[in-house]
Structures are given as C-alpha cells and as structure tokens.
C-alpha cells in the first residue's frame, strides 16, 4: 500500500480525548453546524467528533467481535472543522493559522478546499475524478483477547470494504500508519488512517452524497465473523 505522511498521531490523540463525551443526536449536531465553527467550544468540538465516531461494541451480537474492537471516525468536513477548531483553542492559533490548518486538512482528507476570498468551504475542482471519490477514516484496532494474544494478519486491509445500502463496495486505496505496514501486528492497539474508494471495481460511483446516505465498513479477517460498523442507519428506514 502506498504511504503518505499524515497527522495521524495528532488526530488519534484528539479523537481519543473525546472518549467519554456523551453521544449526541443528529439534531444537536445540525444545530452546532449552523454556528460559526470559530465560536465552537472544546466541548462542542468533542461532541461533533464523537457523534461521528463509531465502533463494533454496541451493535448487534452478529457483528460484535470478541477478539478485536474497532473504533472508526470518518474524516468528513464537519469532523475536520471540529478537529481544527479544537487545535486552534488548545494551541492559541491566530485566525490566519486556523485557516491554514483547516485548508491543509481539508485538502489532505476531503474533496474540499477553502476559498481565499470568503473563507467558505468549496469543492476542490483541481482534484481528478478518482480523488473526488475517496473518504478517509481514522481507525483504531484494539486487541481484546485474553492476555493480549498477538494477532498477526498479512495485508489486513485487503479484507476491508466501504459499502452502500445495496452492498456495492469500494476498496482500500491508502493506509497511513506508523504501526501498520504489510502486516497488522495487534498486540495492544494500532492506529491508522485508511482511505477508501467510493467507486466500485468498475469505476461506478456507489454514493451520491455519502454524508447523507447509509454507509458501513465491512472488516473481514480480523475475527471469525465479519466486523460491521454503520453510519446514518436512519437512512435504511423507508419513509412513509
């Protein structure tokens, strides 16, 4: 897998610092999204990050792994805004420093950029089609076996898939990690930023607007059963 230098350790520490924050509903997140992000507090940033962070602990027993626990956070624009705003507060960024960091993260992890004239988030028109159809997740894999039995998997990411509601899937494109190379060695826990294609094997888009659609990660090979982590589950419910 092709490697890119990332800010994975920083983002990982930010995500883990949000653990213990109560989950908030989509209405609360939407209310916060209507505020100027530069007015968000650290608690509000944590709420937004936590609202998009999912794991395989509390879902149905069919998909819960006894041996491996996976935490996943999609690096979409709302999450990036919260991460950068939190950094700006903790590191006392100037407005210019905040904008530079926001632009850097948006361009690194999303298909968006920052307009210089009005500081709005806009589509990055310079990206090729394939890069416009990628999504990155910060993922933490935690060994949950008795006595931390070592788990060793060759090219584990080949069993990871991004799925839509119909089961169409995209594959992993990039893995960024200081701990995960050709092998996933899981003794305690491993962190990685994993980028998935939102195109299927034939180059067809599997999402129209992933932030508003049901999507899931299907992780095979980590345990005897598939590990499945879902977002926007409400989208699976038919409207009256």
N, C-alpha and C positions, 0 to 999 in steps of 0.2 A: 504493500500500500504506500502511496505517495505521502510524504510527511510535509507539513507546513509548520513553521514556528508559530506558536499561539500564546494566548494569555490564559491557558487552561488552569494553571495553578491559582491564579488570581480569581478567576470566575468560580472555580471549585470552592475556594475558601468563602467567597461571597454567598454561594448557594448553601453551603453547609451552615453558615452563620444564620441562615433563615430558618433552619430546622427548629421546631418548637413553636413557630408562628402559627396561629390557628388558620385553617383553610378558610378562605372567604369565597362567597358566591360570585357568579359572573356579573350580577348587578352591581356589587360593590366595586369590582374591577373596572366596569364600564364607567362608574361614577368617578373613580380616580383618573381614568383615561381622559376624562373631559377637563381635568385640571391641567394647568401648565406643569409639565414634568419638573421644571426648575423650582416649583413650590412643593413638591413631594417631600415628605419627611422620611427619615430612615425606616420607620415602622411601615409607612405606606409603600416604600420600595420593597421591603421584605414581603409585604402582603402580595404584591403583584408577582414577584418571583415565585413565591410559594404557591400561588394559585395555579401556576402552570407546571409546577414540579409534581411528577407522578412516580409511583413505584409499584411493585408487584406484591406488596404486603397485604393490602386491604381489599383486593379484588377477589373474584370467585375462586374457590378452592381448586377448580380445574386448572387455573393458570398460576397458582401460587407455588413458588419453588421453596423447597426445604433447604436446599444447599446454597443457592445464590440469591441474594437480594439485589435488585437493580433500581437505582434512582435515575430518573431522566428528566431533563429540563430543555424544552425547545428554545433555541436562541432566536426567537422572533423579535420583531421590532419593539413590542411592549416590554419584553424581558430585557432587551438591550438598554432601553431607556431607563429602566429601574436600576440595572447594574451600574450604568454610568452615573446616574444621579446619586446613587449611594456612594460611589467612589468620590464624587465631587464634594459631598458633605464631609466625608471622613478625611479627605486629603486637602480640603480647603482650596479647591480649584477656582481659578478665576473663570469668568464667563467664557473667555477665549479657550482656556484649557478644557473646559467642559465640552465645547463644541468640537474641538479637535479630537478628543477621545471618542465622542459619540460618532463622528464621521468615520473614524478608524474602525470601530467595532461594527457599525452598520455595513461598511464595505467589505469587511472581513467575513462576516457571518450571514449576511442577508443580501437580497437583490436591491436594496435601497441605498441611498446616499443622502447627504444633507445639502440643500440648496443654499448657496452662499448669499444670495440676495435677500432671502426672507427667513432662513434657518428652518424651513419646513423639510420634513422627510419626504423624499420623492424617489421614484423609480430610477435606478442607475441604468440609463439607456446604453451605456458603453459595454455592458456585460453581454457575452454571447448567450444564445438561447439555452444551452445546457446549464450554464451557471445561474441563469434566472430561475432554473427549476431544481434548486438544491435547498436543503434545510439541514441545519446542524443542531445536534443535541449534546449538551453536557451530560455525560453518563458516569455514574459511579457504580462499580460492581463490588459487592461485599460478600466475602466468604462467610457463610452461615452454618458451616459444618461443625460437628463436634471436634474439639481440639484443633480446629483450623486445618483440617486435612487439605493438602495442597491440590488445587485444581489447575491442570495444565492443558490448554487447548491450542492446537495449531490453526492459525488463520481463523480465529473465532468469528471475525466479522463477516465471513462468507455465509454464516447462518443467520445474519441479522437482516431484517426487511422492514421497510416502511410500507404500510398497507392502507388502502382506502376502504370505504364501506363495502365495496363489492369484492374485496380480496385481491384486486390488482395491486402490484407491488413494485417498489423501486429498491435498488441495491445500494450497499455502502460504496461511496466513492473515495473518501479520505478518512484516515484515522490519525488523530493528533494526540500523542501521549508520550510522556517520559517513561511510562511503565509498561506499555503495551506495544510490542513490536510484532515480529512474526508469530510469537506465542503470547497468549494471555496466561500469565502466571498469577494465579489468585491465591495468595497466602492469607492476607488480611483484606485489603481493599485496593482497587485500581481505579484511577480516574482517566477519562478520555473525552475528547471532543470528536464526535463521529458525525460525518456529513453523509446524508443520503440523497440519492437522485429522486426527484419527483416525476421521473419518466420511467416507463416500463422498458422491457428489453427491446421493444420495437420502436422506441423513441416517442411513444404517445404519452401525453400528459395525463396523470392519474388524479390530479386535483385542479379545480378551478380557482379556489381561494382556500388554502389549507387552514387558515386561521378561523374559518367559519364552518369547516366541514369536519366530520368524524375522521380521525386518523389513529393509527396504532403502530406500535413497534412489536414485531414478532421476532423473538430471540430464541433461536434453536441451538442446541448443543451445549448449553450451559448446565442443563439439568435433564433428568429423564423426560420431563414434559416441557412443552413449549412455554416460554415466559411471554406473556402478552401485557402490554401497557397501553392504555387507551386515553384519548383526549376527545373532548366535545361529544361525549356519549349521548347527550340530549339530541344530537342530530340524527340518531338512529330511530328516534320515536316518530312515527308518522304523524303529520299534522291532520287535524280534523277537517 
